[in-house]
């Protein structure tokens, strides 16, 4: 409570001064005569504090926000419809492995060897026996893993850990025979590793296909994609989409490369573990819906 005392020669003047200072809501507590006139004691109750306004209603959940897409990509993708994805990203069929070999490149642990086995299985099921070459001499068991698939498929496997072995493998290739080249995991930011991969691509004249796992940090995925694009990659095959819940890394890589999305690893099966990526399929995955059914190419 605010107390004030007003003194004036006349009561009307004291009251006027009170209203001017405290307003019309002032409460007059007492008045008395003094030797010089009158004295008015008044009080003003503090204004009642209004309750805080209710918080705004929560915004509608953002179906795409959980995918952690970079802002520039998010602006292009918009609502995530198939038409918006088709306009923002590139989609293409896998490069052929004839006449130029198809080289699976990417960071360590991306799933290149399993993808190579899946592509070899597809060719065999179509009646064509490819030449499968592994140049991965760094990872223990890499050749044995691929050999297990090629033995079942009945296709030749060449292990090319050196330049001379690679030359021998190329000499074994039949006319118009598809060739799949499984490369070692590469850190594209390491000049020595990048140069080694470039040399392999030059010798074989192979078309590089970037294989990257889903679930990576979007910024890191984008930087990695740009680095492999500088080494010649123009197509992207993301893996582990059967287990990934956030696709920001995959889309950031495709957008930053820029790289054409081709197919995706969607399961461990060698015969049915690849799914062609289309705007409609990807849009359905972004919203957590079951993707539209389609046969693997």
Secondary structure, DSSP 8 states (H G I E B T S, - for coil): -EEEEEEESSHHHHHHHHHHHH-TT-EEEEEEEETTEEEEEEEE------------------TTGGG---HHHHHHHTT--HHHHHHHS-B-----SSSS-EEEE-STTSSHHHHHHHHHHHHHHTT---EEEE---SSTTHHHHHHHHHHHHT--EEE-SSHHHHHHHHHH--TT--EEEE-----TTSHHHHHHHHHHHHHHT-EEEEEEETT--HHHHHHHHHHHHHTT--EEEEE-TTT-S--HHHHHHHHHHT-EEEEEE-SS-TTT-EEE--HHHHHHHHTT---------
